[in-house]
Amino acid sequence: MFSIRTAFILPALLALLVVHVESSFSGGGGGSYNYDISKMSDLRKLYNSKVYEADRMRRPLEGMTFQVGILSHSGVRVTLADGSQWLVHKGDGFGISTQTVVVAARHMSQDWKKVETKNFRGSKTVSDFVKAGGTDYSLIFDNCHDAAGRMWE
């Protein structure tokens, strides 16, 4: 049975988990979107899944072979109880109704490097990380580094 809350959350949830794999991992934005998960029940399950471990990740920006401070892209790779890993990250044009998206970690290039690891022991859910990332993107005021920092708290 659907509640009013569910009726509002499910479309937003679907938008949060929409992935444009090419842009998310190569730096571009906009265009067509691909989905790692398309069944609403599976999306809900992922969104409510407990995070047991998280890795703060960083990679060079599109077209660069090095990373220096903010001249990089960052996100948080979460590990769930079943061992599956998902990257929660934010970028301009990454999502439809929000710029913080969740993508299967299998799409991550080898350019992503682990910065630090934290054991959350199931105290947070994937939705907590997405909410911390925020909906809007701003290069100066709310970028991927800001979002990853809030997710880490």
N, C-alpha and C positions, 0 to 999 in steps of 0.2 A: 504494500500500500504506500502511495506517495504522499508525503506531507508537503506543505507549502515550502518549507525550507529545502526539501529535496528538489522540488521543482525549480528552485533558483540555483541551487548548488550544482546540479548535474550539468547544465549547459556550460557553466563557468569551469567546472572540472574538466570537461571535454576540451575546452579551449586551452586550459593550462597544460594539458598533456599532448596537445597538437605539436607535431614536430616537423620542422623543415630541416631535415637532416643535413642537406648540403649547406645551408646557411649557418646552421648552428655550429657546425664543425669546421667550416672554412671561412667564416667571418661575414658573409653577406647576409642580406635580409630580404624579406618579402618573397613573393612568388607562390608556387604551389607548395602544399603541405603534405607530408607523409605521416602515417600514424604507426606507432609501435604497438598500441593497443586500441582496438576500436569498439569492443563490447563494453557497454556502460557498467555492467556488473564487475568486470575486470578493472576498469578505470577506478571505480569506487574502492575496490579492494586494494589497489595500489596506493591510492590517495590516503587510505586509512592504515596502511602498513606501518609497523613500528620500525624505526631505524636503530640498528644496533651498533654500527660503526660508520664513520664518515671520514672521507679524505678531502682535504682542501686541495684543489687542483689548479694548475696554471699552465697556459700554453702561449706561444707567440701569437701575435696578431696576424691576420691574413697577409700573406706576402712577405712576412718577416721571418728571418731564420733565427732571431735571438729575441729575448725578452728582458726588459729592464723596467722594474717598478710597474707603473701604470701602463707602460707600453706592452701590454699583454692582455690576455683574457683569462678570467678565473670563474670557477664554479665549485660545487661540492658534490662529490660522488658518494652516494649513500649505499650501504649494504643492509639488506633486509634479512629477516630470520631465515628465509629459504635460500640465502646466499646470493640472490640476484642483486645486481648493482645497477644504479640509475644515476645519471648526472642531472643535477638541478642547477640551472644557470640562466643568466639574464643577458639579453642583448637586443639591440634595436632591430625590430622586425622579426624577432624569433617566433612570436606567437600571434594569435588572432586578437583575443581580448585582453591578453596580458603578455608582458615581455619576459616573464619568468616561466621557463618550460622544464619539463621532465622528459628525458630521453634515455633509452637503453644505453648503458655504458659500452655495449659492443660497438657502437658507432664512433666511439672516441678514437682519434688518431693517436699515433705514437708520440706526437708532439706534446701531449698532456703529461705533466710531471706532478708527482705528489709533493705537496709542500709540508703538510702535517696530517696526522691522524688523531681522531678523537673517538673514544668509546662512549656512545650515548646510552647503551644498555637498554634500549627500547623505551627510553623516556620521551622521545619525540617521534612524530609520524612524518611521512613524506609531505603531508599537507602543511605541517609546521614549517618545513623548509621552504615550500612554495610561497606561503604567506609572508615569511620573513624576506623573501626575495623582492616582493612588491610587484605591482602591476605595470607601472610606467617606467620607461627608460629615459635617462638623461645623462649624456656623456659627462657633464660636469657635476651634477647634483645627485644622481642616483644611477650609477653604472654597475657593471658586473662585479667590480671589487667591493663596492658598498653592499651589494646584495649578498655576496659570499660572506662578508664580515658579519652581517646580521644573522645569516643562517648558522654561523659558527658559535654564536652566543648561547 
